[in-house]
């Protein structure tokens, strides 16, 4: 059940919950949004960012490893980046930065650096049109095994979305969060 403090009823759709979470994040101190199709239309995720202040949104080219490097840089600079990778399959191209740098930074710096980032990805939509296997991977379980300092949170139900994103921003434990959405749920739940 949804918490009334968020101003949402128990029948609010998955995509509306994502819009609410992104709006809330956009109001928080130090947040920046970066990625593909964050400032211009191109994926369903774009529609969840329409209420984020435009000066906090940075459209990037299709260069996933560079994007994750910029995400780490923003986090080290004290910002809270929300880094948007429209599909798990695209995030795979940033694994070096994600696993060897963001996730391992506390260990390799003797806890001197504990950057906090919010990574947003999705299992690609298969309905009404299946885009083929290179767009619909779900690597959540595998990444839980790979990551020591980044929590992988799967967002299966609409009521889990706002609390998960709020927790990701508010956490004080020096951990980053990778949140996994489902493209099909944008219109089905």
C-alpha positions as CSV (number, residue, x, y, z in Angstrom):
1,X,0.0,0.0,0.0
2,X,1.2,3.5,-0.7
3,X,2.1,5.9,2.1
4,X,-0.4,8.8,2.1
5,X,2.5,11.3,2.9
6,X,3.5,11.0,-0.7
7,X,0.2,12.3,-1.8
8,X,-0.6,9.3,-3.9
9,X,-3.6,6.9,-3.8
10,X,-3.3,3.1,-3.7
11,X,-4.2,2.9,-7.4
12,X,-1.4,5.1,-8.8
13,X,0.4,3.6,-11.8
14,X,4.0,2.5,-12.0
15,X,5.0,5.4,-14.3
16,X,3.2,8.0,-12.1
17,X,5.2,6.7,-9.1
18,X,8.4,7.1,-11.1
19,X,7.4,10.7,-12.0
20,X,6.7,11.4,-8.4
21,X,10.1,10.0,-7.3
22,X,12.0,11.9,-9.9
23,X,10.1,15.1,-9.1
24,X,11.0,14.7,-5.4
25,X,14.7,14.0,-6.3
26,X,14.7,17.1,-8.4
27,X,13.8,19.1,-5.4
28,X,16.5,17.7,-3.2
29,X,19.8,19.5,-2.6
30,X,22.7,18.5,-4.9
31,X,20.9,16.2,-7.3
32,X,21.9,16.1,-11.0
33,X,20.4,13.8,-13.6
34,X,22.5,12.6,-16.4
35,X,22.2,10.0,-19.2
36,X,20.6,9.2,-22.5
37,X,17.1,10.6,-23.2
38,X,16.9,12.6,-20.0
39,X,16.6,16.0,-21.6
40,X,15.1,15.0,-25.0
41,X,12.5,12.3,-25.7
42,X,13.7,8.9,-26.8
43,X,12.7,6.4,-24.1
44,X,9.8,6.0,-21.6
45,X,12.1,7.1,-18.9
46,X,12.1,10.6,-20.4
47,X,8.4,11.0,-19.5
48,X,9.2,10.4,-15.8
49,X,11.6,13.4,-15.8
50,X,9.3,16.1,-17.0
51,X,9.0,17.8,-13.6
52,X,12.7,17.8,-12.8
53,X,14.2,21.3,-13.1
54,X,15.9,21.5,-16.6
55,X,19.1,23.1,-15.1
56,X,19.7,19.8,-13.3
57,X,19.3,17.6,-16.3
58,X,22.3,16.8,-18.6
59,X,21.8,14.9,-21.8
60,X,24.8,12.8,-22.8
61,X,25.8,11.0,-25.9
62,X,25.7,7.2,-26.2
63,X,28.9,6.7,-24.3
64,X,28.0,4.6,-21.3
65,X,31.4,4.1,-19.7
66,X,32.0,7.9,-20.0
67,X,28.6,8.5,-18.4
68,X,29.5,6.2,-15.4
69,X,32.8,8.0,-15.1
70,X,31.0,11.4,-15.0
71,X,28.6,9.9,-12.4
72,X,31.5,9.0,-10.2
73,X,33.1,12.4,-10.7
74,X,29.8,14.1,-9.7
75,X,29.5,11.9,-6.6
76,X,33.1,12.6,-5.6
77,X,32.3,16.3,-5.9
78,X,29.6,16.0,-3.3
79,X,26.6,15.9,-5.7
80,X,24.1,13.1,-5.8
81,X,23.9,12.0,-9.4
82,X,21.0,10.1,-10.8
83,X,22.5,8.3,-13.7
84,X,20.0,7.0,-16.2
85,X,20.7,4.0,-18.4
86,X,17.5,3.2,-20.3
87,X,18.2,-0.6,-20.4
88,X,20.3,-3.1,-18.5
89,X,21.9,-4.0,-21.8
90,X,23.3,-0.5,-22.1
91,X,24.5,-0.4,-18.5
92,X,26.7,-3.5,-19.4
93,X,28.9,-1.1,-21.4
94,X,29.7,0.8,-18.1
95,X,30.6,-2.3,-16.0
96,X,34.3,-1.3,-15.7
97,X,33.5,2.0,-14.1
98,X,30.6,0.6,-12.1
99,X,32.4,-2.5,-10.7
100,X,36.1,-1.5,-10.6
101,X,35.6,2.1,-9.6
102,X,32.3,3.1,-8.0
103,X,31.8,-0.1,-6.2
104,X,35.4,-0.7,-5.2
105,X,36.3,2.9,-4.3
106,X,35.7,2.5,-0.5
107,X,38.0,-0.5,-0.4
108,X,40.8,0.9,-2.6
109,X,40.7,4.2,-0.7
110,X,40.6,2.6,2.8
111,X,37.2,4.1,3.2
112,X,38.6,7.6,2.3
113,X,36.0,7.9,-0.5
114,X,32.5,6.6,-0.3
115,X,30.7,8.3,-3.2
116,X,26.9,8.0,-3.3
117,X,25.2,7.6,-6.7
118,X,21.8,6.6,-7.8
119,X,21.9,4.4,-11.0
120,X,18.6,4.0,-12.8
121,X,18.1,1.2,-15.3
122,X,15.3,-0.9,-16.8
123,X,14.5,-4.3,-18.1
124,X,13.3,-3.3,-21.6
125,X,9.7,-3.4,-22.6
126,X,8.7,-6.5,-24.6
127,X,5.1,-5.5,-25.2
128,X,3.5,-4.6,-27.6
129,X,6.7,-5.0,-29.7
130,X,9.6,-7.2,-28.7
131,X,12.9,-5.4,-29.4
132,X,14.9,-8.6,-29.3
133,X,17.2,-10.0,-26.7
134,X,19.8,-7.2,-26.8
135,X,17.3,-4.9,-25.2
136,X,15.4,-7.0,-22.6
137,X,18.1,-8.4,-20.3
138,X,17.7,-8.6,-16.6
139,X,21.0,-8.9,-14.9
140,X,19.9,-8.0,-11.4
141,X,20.9,-11.3,-9.8
142,X,24.3,-11.3,-11.5
143,X,25.1,-7.8,-10.4
144,X,24.2,-8.6,-6.8
145,X,27.0,-11.1,-6.9
146,X,29.4,-8.6,-8.5
147,X,28.8,-5.5,-6.3
148,X,30.0,-5.2,-2.7
149,X,29.1,-1.5,-2.0
150,X,26.1,-0.9,-4.3
151,X,22.7,-2.2,-3.5
152,X,20.6,-3.6,-6.4
153,X,16.9,-2.8,-5.8
154,X,14.3,-4.3,-8.2
155,X,11.2,-2.2,-8.5
156,X,8.4,-4.7,-9.2
157,X,5.5,-2.9,-7.5
158,X,4.4,0.7,-7.9
159,X,4.3,1.2,-4.1
160,X,8.0,0.3,-3.8
161,X,9.2,3.1,-6.1
162,X,9.0,6.3,-4.1
163,X,10.3,4.8,-0.9
164,X,13.2,3.2,-2.7
165,X,14.3,6.4,-4.4
166,X,13.9,8.4,-1.2
167,X,16.0,5.9,0.7
168,X,18.7,5.9,-2.1
169,X,19.0,9.7,-1.8
170,X,18.8,9.9,2.0
171,X,21.1,7.0,3.0
172,X,24.1,7.9,5.1
173,X,25.9,4.6,4.9
174,X,28.2,5.5,2.0
175,X,26.6,3.1,-0.4
176,X,25.2,3.7,-3.9
177,X,22.0,2.2,-5.2
178,X,21.2,0.6,-8.6
179,X,17.4,0.7,-9.1
180,X,15.9,-1.7,-11.7
181,X,12.6,-0.8,-13.3
182,X,10.5,-2.8,-15.7
183,X,9.6,-1.1,-19.0
184,X,6.4,-3.2,-19.5
185,X,5.1,-2.0,-16.1
186,X,5.0,1.6,-17.2
187,X,1.7,0.8,-18.9
188,X,0.6,-2.4,-17.2
189,X,0.7,-1.5,-13.5
